[in-house]
Amino acid sequence: MFDFVGRRNWYYLLSFLVLLPGVISLVIPPSLKPGIEFTGGTTFTVRFAQAVDQEGLRSALSDLGHSEVVVQRTGENRFLVRTRELQGAGTAPEVGPAPPSERDEIEAGLQQRFGDFLDNEGKVSNRFIDFYIVSGTVSEEIGRNAGFAVIVASVAILLYISWAFRAVPKPFLYGTAAVVALLHDAVLVLGAFSIFGKVFGIEINTMFLTGLLTVMGFSVHDTIVVFDRIRENLRRGEGREFPECVNVSLNQTLARSVNTSFTVVLVLVAMLLMGGVTIRDFLLVLLIGIISGTYSSIFMASQLLVTWEERDIQRLFRRLLPRRRRPAPVEVEVGG
Amino acid sequence: MRGWFNRALLAFIIVLTVLSVVTVWPSEPDRYLPSFIPWPEGKGIKFPSIGIEGGAVTFQMKEARAMRLGLDLRGGTRLVMEADTSQTPDVNVDQALEAASRIIERRVNAFGVAESEIQTLGSDRLAVQLPGIDPEKARELVGRTAVLEFREPKLDENKDILTCQGGKVIYNPPGCEGAQEVAVPPQSLTAQAEENIIWVPARATGSDGVEKDLTGRFLKPNTFVSGHPTTGLPILNFEMTSEGSRLLEQVTNRLLDLPMGFFLDGEPIRGKDNNIIAPTVRAVISDKGIIEGLPVEDARLLSIQLNAGAFPVPLRVVQQEEVDATLGEDSVQKSVIAGEVALLIVMLFMTLYYRLPGVLASLALFVYTSMVLGIFKVWPVTLTLAGIAAFVLSVGMAVDANILIFERTKEELRLGRSLVASIEAGFSRAWSSIRDSNVSTIITCLILFWFGDQFGASLVKGFALTLLIGVLLSMFSAIVVTRTFLRLTIGTPLARRLDWWVVDVAEARGPAAVASAPLPGAGRPLAEGMPPQQPEE
């Protein structure tokens, strides 16, 4: 039987080290890069003389430095494109040599790749049709509101778990540990995408929000399954030491934890490899979150129970502050 | 024995599955299946559909075109509207567009077209994308909400209502074609005669001394329907702006005991019975007023239209086009097929790892998926990527429930129990964790749904609703479907092949297994643990 609980402090250290870069990145503004759904940008219609498909156009725009584009087909070889706000877009005069702008660069780049544009009447042209600055489609408030909803949901989860585990001593501890594990996963995903935003320019959109909600749902689900086993073993194994009971439970649920996560990861990897490009970031959120969710149930939530029961924190304080007679107040703990 | 019960349950499951499959049957197979799979077209279930064609009501059975998919998965119609500031040069266009986009959003949502997208375009335009409805309908829904007017009947000098009998009433400009105007005293006005009223724009003098039309821009967009405190009948409550109060006071003053009409883009607003909604003015109204005596549907409709029509500036549709999925049609199709392959891989994994129970769980997974998709198709929700994410999560939870049960069953087998006892114990022991984790998810869903509803975050709302449907069905799938399959299998010769149930047969029956059993307590008779779970009856 693998000794999970004995090395609990190492797991905290590991989580800390994994979370740290993300948290640092989140602290340094811009913590997350909002996508064009929130910020708005530029929209234009482009019509090509020769056959162009959506994916070809998307990858061409991506090569031109616009990986954030949303491309919608609106007719034969006609596309509605949304990008972040193009610099110097508004200054181009109708007639005469235009000053170099991002618009010109994109127009030139696309013509080089796909040939001539057409205008609304079907005549050959070298300009986009309908070029506008647009507002966002989703209010940035949605992020805040979703965050608020998640907080309320976390409190409800805490209360529910505390109630569901009322038969065991200190049920509130289980609720708290589950919510800490939930936060662990949320912070890990947020941190990872904060870093991705700074390094690869990945932006936060509503898909990311959806992914985050999914990860949180999975995290709590996974934690409860592990806790359920602890509850059952506590009820049956009288006289057993608490850490041992948790350790036995973790070993017993290991196969299930691994298999469940494995099937979900299988689905995600299959979709990453074969699915469309446009949902890749979304799948990445899920992949990171599901792995983290499984990890945090075993190596965070369950370990926190043991840490509390074994009074590790009080001991730590006694060791750090040997002169003091009384251990430090208890409120300082659980920060992990 | 409960043999008959399990067989009845099986029959029920089969019926449900067949119904679901027929419902889900894709009308466009090439969108959902790789091209090498032959899939008969046009075999799906037909839904009753009522339409209006040239004034006549038609009723036909139509195949639902597809699932209601959002802009991200399917696309829809895009309308570009331009603000016409020529008549109202004093308004701030930015604010007016902002207000107009909120009004459009509310109106669109009120008509059940969720997950629309609105953005301002340049300085004086709005772009609206609506999922899954045809352009004409979209135009009607959004474009026709241009201007709401209050109108009054044309009167003669005796304050009798002038109607157009035997001719054709014209509203723009008001008049009567092919007949003489006939004066009717207001008290003898019939519903038929009401149809012939010549409605003229209600005009009054504003605070600046200029005579102006009383239009929706003087109406606050906070109209609502409530019940009458004593009679319980619906009341439509509305409120005017300060300038609007001044205008309405003059209009209602001269319209006492006469009807007042509401026009949208020069057409009278009609009720459910197709009659013009024309309440009689009973009192002089200035800032706040109520309209009584409307059927509840009409009150609601009028309320939506009064709110929506309260555009601060007229909007004109300048462009209309069909757009495809924002995620890209190719990308969506690829992802759908990838998802199907992934599901097959999951089934393969379960079969390889759990053998016969894995096969049964795969069957249960098939039942589950078709039922959820069936509900998505029948349920009037618009499915977006958020919904798909929730669906994938719920599939994960459904698989997890099965894995939990099988792992427990295996544990019990290793302790030397009989197959039947192990399966029953596997179910009853796994049940508490399935129950608690799913209840916690359900609570989360309810909270997220409520929040999404309160704050208009349709993404959160859609996610919560689809996850809720998914979780409820996944519990049904794990507890009823998989269990029925397993119980029925026990009665067959398949149950004698223990190597089809567990991989490590030697371990399952060997004494070593008992010795290495992690928990001494686990070997106790089942009765001491939890009572076996009753099937969901």
Interface residues (C-beta under 8 A of the other chain):
Chain A: M1 G40 T43 D53 Q54 E55 R58 V70 V71 Q72 R73 T74 G75 L80 D130 Y132 I133 V134 S135 G136 T137 V138 E141 I142 N145 A146 F148 A149 V150 V152 A153 A156 I157 Y160 I161 A164 T206 M207 L209 T210 G211 L213 T214 M216 G217 F218 V220 H221 D222 I224 V225 D228 R229 R231 E232 N233 R236 G237 V248 N251 Q252 T253 A255 R256 N259 T260 F262 T263 V264 L266 V267 L268 A270 M271 L273 M274 G275 G276 V277 T278 I279 F282 L286
Chain B: G75 R78 E117 I118 Q119 T120 L121 G122 R125 A127 Q319 E321 E322 V323 D324 A325 T326 L327 G328 E329 D330 S331 V332 Q333 K334 S335 I337 A338 G339 V341 A342 L343 I345 V346 F349 M350 Y353 L385 A386 A389 A390 V392 L393 V395 G396 M397 V399 D400 I403 L404 E407 E411 R429 S432 S433 D436 S437 N438 V439 S440 T441 I443 T444 I447 L448 F451 G452 F455 A457 L459 V460 F463 L467 P518 L519 P520 G521 A522 R524 G529
